[in-house]
Amino acid sequence: MDEHRNYAYRHLLYWAMLVIRPIAWLPNGGQWFSPLFWRSHIRRVRALGELAEWLHNLAAFSKRDFADFDEQRFWDEFERLCAKHPDFQYYRSLFQIALTESQTGRWPSVEEQQKRDA
């Protein structure tokens, strides 16, 4: 795998960790007493746990500079994750945008991103 793909995968991993880490933060105010809050929070914790499950091998392969990394398997697992959690679909775009940035030296414009996603 080339340096650009390595960069894009590491970028993906970094941003996913930023999304996952707030589950450790305590809620503000009286949310503790709301059953609706807890139902939503538990759903979110489970979804983020599944996101972490998808990415944990990526972190291990990153450490080894992606030696023997199976991209097809990784993205197949991603499709299964998105079937259950469609809101995670943006991780594919995040990867593609980071790949383009690494290859061209600049972040793609909104128009370029929309063209690619069409």
DSSP file (Angstrom, degrees, kcal/mol; ACC not computed):
  #  RESIDUE AA STRUCTURE BP1 BP2  ACC     N-H-->O    O-->H-N    N-H-->O    O-->H-N    TCO  KAPPA ALPHA  PHI   PSI    X-CA   Y-CA   Z-CA
    1    1 A M              0   0    0      0, 0.0     2,-0.0     0, 0.0    68,-0.0   0.000 360.0 360.0 360.0 141.6    0.0    0.0    0.0
    2    2 A D     >  -     0   0    0      1,-0.1     4,-2.1     4,-0.0     3,-0.3  -0.285 360.0-103.1 -83.7 169.7    1.3    3.4   -0.9
    3    3 A E  H  > S+     0   0    0      1,-0.2     4,-2.3     2,-0.2     5,-0.1   0.788 117.8  57.9 -61.8 -30.0    2.0    6.3    1.5
    4    4 A H  H  > S+     0   0    0      2,-0.2     4,-2.3     1,-0.2    -1,-0.2   0.909 108.1  44.7 -69.9 -42.2   -1.2    8.2    0.5
    5    5 A R  H  > S+     0   0    0     -3,-0.3     4,-2.6     2,-0.2     5,-0.2   0.899 111.6  54.0 -68.4 -39.5   -3.5    5.3    1.4
    6    6 A N  H  X S+     0   0    0     -4,-2.1     4,-2.3     1,-0.2    -2,-0.2   0.939 109.9  48.1 -56.3 -47.2   -1.5    4.9    4.7
    7    7 A Y  H  X S+     0   0    0     -4,-2.3     4,-2.5     1,-0.2    -2,-0.2   0.929 111.2  49.9 -58.8 -47.1   -2.2    8.6    5.4
    8    8 A A  H  X S+     0   0    0     -4,-2.3     4,-2.4     1,-0.2    -1,-0.2   0.888 111.0  48.7 -63.9 -40.0   -5.9    8.3    4.6
    9    9 A Y  H  X S+     0   0    0     -4,-2.6     4,-2.3     2,-0.2    -1,-0.2   0.908 112.7  47.7 -66.9 -40.6   -6.4    5.2    6.8
   10   10 A R  H  X S+     0   0    0     -4,-2.3     4,-2.4    -5,-0.2    -2,-0.2   0.881 110.9  52.0 -67.2 -36.4   -4.6    6.9    9.7
   11   11 A H  H  X S+     0   0    0     -4,-2.5     4,-2.4    -5,-0.2     5,-0.2   0.928 109.5  50.0 -62.0 -46.0   -6.7   10.1    9.2
   12   12 A L  H  X S+     0   0    0     -4,-2.4     4,-2.1     1,-0.2    -2,-0.2   0.918 111.2  48.9 -57.9 -46.4   -9.8    7.9    9.3
   13   13 A L  H  X S+     0   0    0     -4,-2.3     4,-2.1     1,-0.2    -1,-0.2   0.911 110.1  51.1 -62.4 -44.0   -8.7    6.3   12.5
   14   14 A Y  H  X S+     0   0    0     -4,-2.4     4,-1.6     1,-0.2    -2,-0.2   0.941 112.1  45.4 -59.8 -49.3   -7.9    9.6   14.1
   15   15 A W  H  X S+     0   0    0     -4,-2.4     4,-1.3     1,-0.2    -1,-0.2   0.852 110.5  53.9 -68.0 -33.8  -11.3   11.2   13.3
   16   16 A A  H  X S+     0   0    0     -4,-2.1     4,-2.3    -5,-0.2    -1,-0.2   0.901 105.9  53.3 -65.4 -38.9  -13.1    8.1   14.4
   17   17 A M  H  X S+     0   0    0     -4,-2.1     4,-2.5     1,-0.2    -2,-0.2   0.874 104.9  55.3 -63.8 -34.9  -11.4    8.2   17.8
   18   18 A L  H  < S+     0   0    0     -4,-1.6    -1,-0.2     1,-0.2    -2,-0.2   0.841 110.6  45.9 -64.6 -31.9  -12.5   11.8   18.1
   19   19 A V  H  < S+     0   0    0     -4,-1.3    -2,-0.2    -3,-0.2    -1,-0.2   0.859 115.8  45.8 -76.4 -36.5  -16.1   10.7   17.6
   20   20 A I  H >< S+     0   0    0     -4,-2.3     3,-1.9     1,-0.2     4,-0.2   0.879  97.6  69.3 -76.0 -39.4  -15.7    7.7   20.1
   21   21 A R  G >< S+     0   0    0     -4,-2.5     3,-1.8     1,-0.3     4,-0.2   0.754  82.6  70.1 -61.6 -28.9  -14.0    9.4   23.0
   22   22 A P  G >  S+     0   0    0      0, 0.0     3,-1.6     0, 0.0    -1,-0.3   0.641  77.5  82.5 -64.9  -9.6  -16.9   11.6   24.2
   23   23 A I  G <  S+     0   0    0     -3,-1.9    -2,-0.1     1,-0.3    -3,-0.1   0.728  86.8  58.3 -65.6 -16.3  -18.8    8.5   25.4
   24   24 A A  G <  S+     0   0    0     -3,-1.8    -1,-0.3    -4,-0.2     2,-0.2   0.615  86.5  98.2 -84.4 -12.3  -16.7    8.7   28.5
   25   25 A W  S <  S-     0   0    0     -3,-1.6     0, 0.0    -4,-0.2     0, 0.0  -0.525  77.4-118.6 -81.8 143.2  -17.8   12.3   29.3
   26   26 A L        -     0   0    0     -2,-0.2    -1,-0.1     1,-0.1    -2,-0.1  -0.536  30.3-111.6 -79.2 142.7  -20.6   12.8   31.9
   27   27 A P        -     0   0    0      0, 0.0     2,-0.2     0, 0.0     5,-0.1  -0.340  32.1-116.3 -71.3 157.1  -23.8   14.4   30.8
   28   28 A N    >   -     0   0    0      3,-0.1     3,-1.2     2,-0.0     4,-0.1  -0.542  64.7 -12.2 -89.9 156.7  -24.7   17.9   32.0
   29   29 A G  G >  S-     0   0    0      1,-0.2     3,-0.6    -2,-0.2     0, 0.0  -0.099 117.4 -20.8  63.3-148.1  -27.7   18.9   34.1
   30   30 A G  G >  S+     0   0    0      1,-0.2     3,-1.8     2,-0.1     4,-0.2   0.218  95.7 111.1 -86.8  14.5  -30.7   16.7   34.9
   31   31 A Q  G X   +     0   0    0     -3,-1.2     3,-1.8     1,-0.3    -1,-0.2   0.792  64.0  74.1 -58.8 -27.2  -30.3   14.3   32.0
   32   32 A W  G <  S+     0   0    0     -3,-0.6    -1,-0.3     1,-0.3    -2,-0.1   0.784  95.7  50.4 -55.6 -28.1  -29.3   11.6   34.4
   33   33 A F  G <  S+     0   0    0     -3,-1.8    -1,-0.3     4,-0.0    -2,-0.2   0.452  88.1  97.4 -94.4  -0.6  -32.9   11.3   35.5
   34   34 A S    <>  -     0   0    0     -3,-1.8     4,-1.9    -4,-0.2     5,-0.2  -0.793  55.8-159.8 -96.0 118.9  -34.5   11.0   32.0
   35   35 A P  H  > S+     0   0    0      0, 0.0     4,-2.3     0, 0.0     5,-0.2   0.839  96.5  57.8 -61.5 -31.5  -35.3    7.5   30.7
   36   36 A L  H  > S+     0   0    0      2,-0.2     4,-2.2     1,-0.2     5,-0.2   0.895 104.3  51.3 -65.1 -39.4  -35.3    9.0   27.2
   37   37 A F  H  > S+     0   0    0     -6,-0.2     4,-3.1     1,-0.2     5,-0.2   0.947 111.2  47.3 -60.6 -47.9  -31.7   10.2   27.7
   38   38 A W  H  X S+     0   0    0     -4,-1.9     4,-2.7     2,-0.2     5,-0.2   0.878 109.9  52.1 -65.3 -38.6  -30.6    6.7   28.8
   39   39 A R  H  X S+     0   0    0     -4,-2.3     4,-1.8     2,-0.2    -1,-0.2   0.946 115.9  41.3 -61.3 -47.2  -32.3    4.9   25.9
   40   40 A S  H  X S+     0   0    0     -4,-2.2     4,-2.3     2,-0.2    -2,-0.2   0.907 114.9  51.4 -66.3 -42.7  -30.6    7.2   23.4
   41   41 A H  H  X S+     0   0    0     -4,-3.1     4,-2.8     1,-0.2    -2,-0.2   0.907 109.0  49.8 -63.8 -43.2  -27.3    7.1   25.3
   42   42 A I  H  X S+     0   0    0     -4,-2.7     4,-2.4     1,-0.2    -1,-0.2   0.910 110.3  50.8 -64.1 -41.6  -27.2    3.4   25.4
   43   43 A R  H  X S+     0   0    0     -4,-1.8     4,-2.3    -5,-0.2    -1,-0.2   0.920 112.3  47.5 -59.5 -43.4  -27.9    3.1   21.7
   44   44 A R  H  X S+     0   0    0     -4,-2.3     4,-2.7     2,-0.2     5,-0.2   0.908 110.1  51.5 -66.0 -43.0  -25.1    5.6   21.0
   45   45 A V  H  X S+     0   0    0     -4,-2.8     4,-2.1     1,-0.2    -1,-0.2   0.920 111.6  47.8 -60.7 -43.9  -22.6    3.7   23.2
   46   46 A R  H  X S+     0   0    0     -4,-2.4     4,-2.0     2,-0.2    -2,-0.2   0.920 111.9  49.4 -63.8 -43.3  -23.4    0.5   21.4
   47   47 A A  H  X S+     0   0    0     -4,-2.3     4,-2.0     1,-0.2    -2,-0.2   0.923 112.6  47.1 -62.2 -44.3  -23.1    2.1   18.0
   48   48 A L  H  X S+     0   0    0     -4,-2.7     4,-2.5     1,-0.2    -1,-0.2   0.843 108.7  55.7 -68.1 -31.9  -19.7    3.6   18.9
   49   49 A G  H  X S+     0   0    0     -4,-2.1     4,-2.2    -5,-0.2    -1,-0.2   0.897 108.0  48.3 -63.0 -40.1  -18.6    0.3   20.4
   50   50 A E  H  X S+     0   0    0     -4,-2.0     4,-2.1     2,-0.2    -2,-0.2   0.862 109.6  52.8 -68.4 -35.4  -19.3   -1.3   17.0
   51   51 A L  H  X S+     0   0    0     -4,-2.0     4,-1.8     2,-0.2    -2,-0.2   0.935 110.4  47.5 -62.3 -46.0  -17.4    1.5   15.3
   52   52 A A  H  X S+     0   0    0     -4,-2.5     4,-1.6     1,-0.2    -2,-0.2   0.879 108.9  54.9 -62.7 -37.9  -14.4    0.8   17.6
   53   53 A E  H  < S+     0   0    0     -4,-2.2     4,-0.5     1,-0.2    -1,-0.2   0.908 108.4  48.7 -61.1 -42.2  -14.8   -2.9   16.9
   54   54 A W  H  < S+     0   0    0     -4,-2.1     4,-0.3     1,-0.2     3,-0.3   0.874 118.3  40.2 -63.7 -37.3  -14.6   -2.2   13.1
   55   55 A L  H  X S+     0   0    0     -4,-1.8     4,-1.9     1,-0.2     3,-0.2   0.593  87.9  88.5 -92.3 -11.9  -11.5    0.0   13.6
   56   56 A H  H  X S+     0   0    0     -4,-1.6     4,-1.5     1,-0.3    -1,-0.2   0.875  91.7  46.9 -62.0 -36.8   -9.4   -1.9   16.2
   57   57 A N  H  > S+     0   0    0     -4,-0.5     4,-2.8    -3,-0.3    -1,-0.3   0.846 105.8  60.4 -70.5 -31.5   -7.6   -4.0   13.6
   58   58 A L  H  > S+     0   0    0     -4,-0.3     4,-2.5    -3,-0.2    -2,-0.2   0.910 103.8  50.8 -59.5 -41.4   -6.9   -0.9   11.5
   59   59 A A  H  X S+     0   0    0     -4,-1.9     4,-1.8     2,-0.2    -1,-0.2   0.913 110.5  48.7 -62.2 -42.5   -5.0    0.5   14.5
   60   60 A A  H  X S+     0   0    0     -4,-1.5     4,-0.9     1,-0.2    -2,-0.2   0.917 113.3  46.4 -65.1 -42.6   -3.0   -2.7   14.8
   61   61 A F  H  <>S+     0   0    0     -4,-2.8     5,-3.7     1,-0.2     6,-0.4   0.859 107.8  57.6 -67.5 -34.5   -2.2   -2.7   11.1
   62   62 A S  H ><5S+     0   0    0     -4,-2.5     3,-1.8     1,-0.2    -1,-0.2   0.901 101.4  56.0 -60.2 -40.6   -1.3    1.0   11.2
   63   63 A K  H 3<5S+     0   0    0     -4,-1.8    -1,-0.2     1,-0.3    -2,-0.2   0.825 110.1  45.6 -60.8 -31.6    1.3    0.2   13.9
   64   64 A R  T ><5S-     0   0    0     -4,-0.9     3,-1.2    -3,-0.4    -1,-0.3   0.108 122.6-105.4 -99.5  20.9    2.9   -2.3   11.4
   65   65 A D  T < 5 -     0   0    0     -3,-1.8    -3,-0.2     1,-0.2    -2,-0.1   0.823  69.9 -66.0  57.6  34.0    2.7    0.2    8.5
   66   66 A F  T > <S+     0   0    0     -5,-3.7     3,-1.8     1,-0.2    -1,-0.2   0.676  78.4 172.0  65.8  23.6   -0.2   -1.8    7.0
   67   67 A A  T <  S+     0   0    0     -3,-1.2    -1,-0.2    -6,-0.4    -3,-0.1  -0.478  73.9   0.5 -62.0 128.6    1.8   -4.9    6.2
   68   68 A D  T 3  S+     0   0    0      1,-0.2     2,-0.3    -2,-0.2    -1,-0.3   0.632  90.8 160.6  65.8  17.6   -0.7   -7.6    5.1
   69   69 A F    <   -     0   0    0     -3,-1.8     2,-0.9    -8,-0.1    -1,-0.2  -0.543  34.1-144.8 -71.3 131.0   -3.7   -5.3    5.5
   70   70 A D     >  -     0   0    0     -2,-0.3     4,-2.2     1,-0.2     5,-0.1  -0.816  17.2-177.1-101.0  95.7   -6.7   -6.6    3.5
   71   71 A E  H  > S+     0   0    0     -2,-0.9     4,-2.6     1,-0.2     5,-0.3   0.885  81.1  55.5 -61.5 -40.1   -8.4   -3.4    2.3
   72   72 A Q  H  > S+     0   0    0      1,-0.2     4,-2.2     2,-0.2    -1,-0.2   0.930 109.7  45.7 -60.7 -45.1  -11.3   -5.4    0.7
   73   73 A R  H  > S+     0   0    0      2,-0.2     4,-2.6     1,-0.2     5,-0.2   0.919 111.0  54.0 -62.8 -43.5  -12.1   -7.1    3.9
   74   74 A F  H  X S+     0   0    0     -4,-2.2     4,-1.6     1,-0.2    -2,-0.2   0.931 113.0  41.6 -56.5 -48.6  -11.9   -3.8    5.8
   75   75 A W  H  X S+     0   0    0     -4,-2.6     4,-2.0     2,-0.2    -1,-0.2   0.792 111.1  56.5 -75.1 -27.7  -14.4   -2.2    3.5
   76   76 A D  H  X S+     0   0    0     -4,-2.2     4,-1.7    -5,-0.3    -1,-0.2   0.919 108.9  47.2 -64.5 -42.8  -16.6   -5.2    3.4
   77   77 A E  H  X S+     0   0    0     -4,-2.6     4,-2.2     1,-0.2    -2,-0.2   0.867 108.6  56.2 -64.4 -35.6  -16.8   -5.0    7.2
   78   78 A F  H  X S+     0   0    0     -4,-1.6     4,-2.7    -5,-0.2    -2,-0.2   0.914 104.2  52.4 -61.4 -43.7  -17.6   -1.3    6.8
   79   79 A E  H  X S+     0   0    0     -4,-2.0     4,-1.6     1,-0.2    -1,-0.2   0.890 109.0  49.7 -62.0 -39.0  -20.6   -2.1    4.6
   80   80 A R  H  X S+     0   0    0     -4,-1.7     4,-1.0     2,-0.2    -1,-0.2   0.899 111.1  49.8 -65.0 -39.9  -21.9   -4.5    7.2
   81   81 A L  H >X S+     0   0    0     -4,-2.2     4,-2.5     1,-0.2     3,-0.6   0.923 110.6  49.5 -62.7 -44.7  -21.5   -1.8    9.8
   82   82 A C  H 3< S+     0   0    0     -4,-2.7    -1,-0.2     1,-0.2    -2,-0.2   0.781 100.8  63.5 -68.9 -26.8  -23.3    0.8    7.7
   83   83 A A  H 3< S+     0   0    0     -4,-1.6    -1,-0.2    -5,-0.2    -2,-0.2   0.863 115.4  32.9 -62.7 -33.5  -26.2   -1.6    7.0
   84   84 A K  H << S+     0   0    0     -4,-1.0    -2,-0.2    -3,-0.6    -1,-0.2   0.797 134.6  27.8 -89.5 -32.9  -26.8   -1.4   10.8
   85   85 A H    ><  +     0   0    0     -4,-2.5     3,-2.3    -5,-0.1    -1,-0.2  -0.708  63.8 177.3-132.2  79.2  -25.7    2.2   11.3
   86   86 A P  G >  S+     0   0    0      0, 0.0     3,-1.8     0, 0.0     4,-0.2   0.737  75.2  73.1 -58.7 -22.9  -26.2    4.2    8.1
   87   87 A D  G >  S+     0   0    0      1,-0.3     3,-0.5     2,-0.1    -5,-0.1   0.646  86.9  64.6 -68.3 -11.5  -25.0    7.4    9.8
   88   88 A F  G X  S+     0   0    0     -3,-2.3     3,-2.2     1,-0.2     4,-0.3   0.478  71.3  99.5 -85.7  -2.0  -21.4    6.0    9.7
   89   89 A Q  G X>  +     0   0    0     -3,-1.8     3,-1.6     1,-0.3     4,-0.7   0.778  66.1  73.0 -55.0 -29.2  -21.4    6.1    5.9
   90   90 A Y  H <> S+     0   0    0     -3,-0.5     4,-2.6     1,-0.3    -1,-0.3   0.667  77.4  77.3 -65.1 -14.5  -19.5    9.4    6.0
   91   91 A Y  H <> S+     0   0    0     -3,-2.2     4,-2.1     1,-0.2    -1,-0.3   0.845  90.6  54.9 -64.6 -30.6  -16.3    7.5    7.0
   92   92 A R  H <> S+     0   0    0     -3,-1.6     4,-2.4    -4,-0.3    -1,-0.2   0.937 110.4  45.1 -65.0 -45.7  -15.9    6.4    3.4
   93   93 A S  H  X S+     0   0    0     -4,-0.7     4,-3.0     2,-0.2     5,-0.2   0.896 109.8  55.4 -63.9 -40.1  -16.0   10.0    2.2
   94   94 A L  H  X S+     0   0    0     -4,-2.6     4,-2.2     1,-0.2    -1,-0.2   0.912 109.5  47.2 -59.0 -42.9  -13.6   11.0    5.0
   95   95 A F  H  X S+     0   0    0     -4,-2.1     4,-2.4     2,-0.2    -2,-0.2   0.940 113.1  48.0 -62.4 -47.9  -11.2    8.4    3.8
   96   96 A Q  H  X S+     0   0    0     -4,-2.4     4,-2.4     1,-0.2    -2,-0.2   0.884 111.5  50.0 -63.3 -39.8  -11.5    9.5    0.1
   97   97 A I  H  X S+     0   0    0     -4,-3.0     4,-2.5     2,-0.2    -1,-0.2   0.924 111.8  47.7 -65.1 -44.2  -11.1   13.1    1.0
   98   98 A A  H  X S+     0   0    0     -4,-2.2     4,-2.4    -5,-0.2    -2,-0.2   0.876 110.8  52.6 -64.8 -36.5   -7.9   12.4    3.0
   99   99 A L  H  X S+     0   0    0     -4,-2.4     4,-2.3     2,-0.2    -2,-0.2   0.928 110.5  46.8 -63.8 -45.2   -6.6   10.3    0.2
  100  100 A T  H  X S+     0   0    0     -4,-2.4     4,-2.5     2,-0.2     6,-0.4   0.909 111.1  52.5 -62.4 -42.3   -7.2   13.1   -2.3
  101  101 A E  H  X S+     0   0    0     -4,-2.5     4,-2.5     1,-0.2     5,-0.3   0.927 111.3  46.3 -59.6 -44.9   -5.5   15.6    0.1
  102  102 A S  H  < S+     0   0    0     -4,-2.4    -1,-0.2     1,-0.2    -2,-0.2   0.894 115.5  45.8 -65.9 -39.6   -2.5   13.4    0.4
  103  103 A Q  H  < S+     0   0    0     -4,-2.3    -2,-0.2    -5,-0.2    -1,-0.2   0.849 126.5  27.3 -72.6 -34.5   -2.2   12.8   -3.3
  104  104 A T  H  < S-     0   0    0     -4,-2.5    -2,-0.2     2,-0.3    -3,-0.2   0.623  99.2-122.0-105.6 -16.1   -2.7   16.4   -4.4
  105  105 A G  S  < S+     0   0    0     -4,-2.5     2,-0.3    -5,-0.4    -3,-0.2   0.562  83.6  79.6  83.8   7.9   -1.4   18.4   -1.4
  106  106 A R  S    S-     0   0    0     -6,-0.4    -2,-0.3    -5,-0.3    -1,-0.2  -0.996  85.1-105.5-147.1 152.0   -4.7   20.1   -0.9
  107  107 A W        -     0   0    0     -2,-0.3    -9,-0.1    -3,-0.1   -10,-0.1  -0.589  48.6-109.7 -72.7 131.8   -8.1   19.4    0.5
  108  108 A P        -     0   0    0      0, 0.0    -1,-0.1     0, 0.0    -7,-0.1  -0.319  33.3-111.0 -66.2 146.3  -10.7   18.9   -2.3
  109  109 A S     >  -     0   0    0      1,-0.1     4,-2.3    -3,-0.0     5,-0.2  -0.206  28.8-105.3 -68.2 165.5  -13.3   21.6   -2.8
  110  110 A V  H  > S+     0   0    0      1,-0.2     4,-2.7     2,-0.2     5,-0.2   0.908 123.3  53.0 -58.4 -42.6  -17.0   20.9   -2.0
  111  111 A E  H  > S+     0   0    0      1,-0.2     4,-2.4     2,-0.2    -1,-0.2   0.917 109.0  48.4 -60.4 -44.5  -17.7   20.7   -5.7
  112  112 A E  H  > S+     0   0    0      1,-0.2     4,-2.0     2,-0.2    -1,-0.2   0.884 112.1  49.5 -63.4 -38.4  -14.9   18.1   -6.2
  113  113 A Q  H  X S+     0   0    0     -4,-2.3     4,-2.1     2,-0.2    -2,-0.2   0.922 111.3  48.3 -66.6 -43.2  -16.3   16.1   -3.2
  114  114 A Q  H  X S+     0   0    0     -4,-2.7     4,-1.0     1,-0.2    -2,-0.2   0.893 110.6  51.7 -64.7 -39.8  -19.8   16.2   -4.6
  115  115 A K  H  < S+     0   0    0     -4,-2.4     3,-0.4     1,-0.2    -1,-0.2   0.910 111.1  47.7 -61.8 -42.6  -18.6   15.1   -8.0
  116  116 A R  H  < S+     0   0    0     -4,-2.0    -2,-0.2     1,-0.2    -1,-0.2   0.879 112.7  48.3 -66.6 -38.5  -16.8   12.2   -6.5
  117  117 A D  H  <        0   0    0     -4,-2.1    -1,-0.2     1,-0.2    -2,-0.2   0.612 360.0 360.0 -79.1 -12.7  -19.7   11.1   -4.3
  118  118 A A     <        0   0    0     -4,-1.0    -1,-0.2    -3,-0.4    -2,-0.1   0.490 360.0 360.0 -75.4 360.0  -22.2   11.3   -7.2
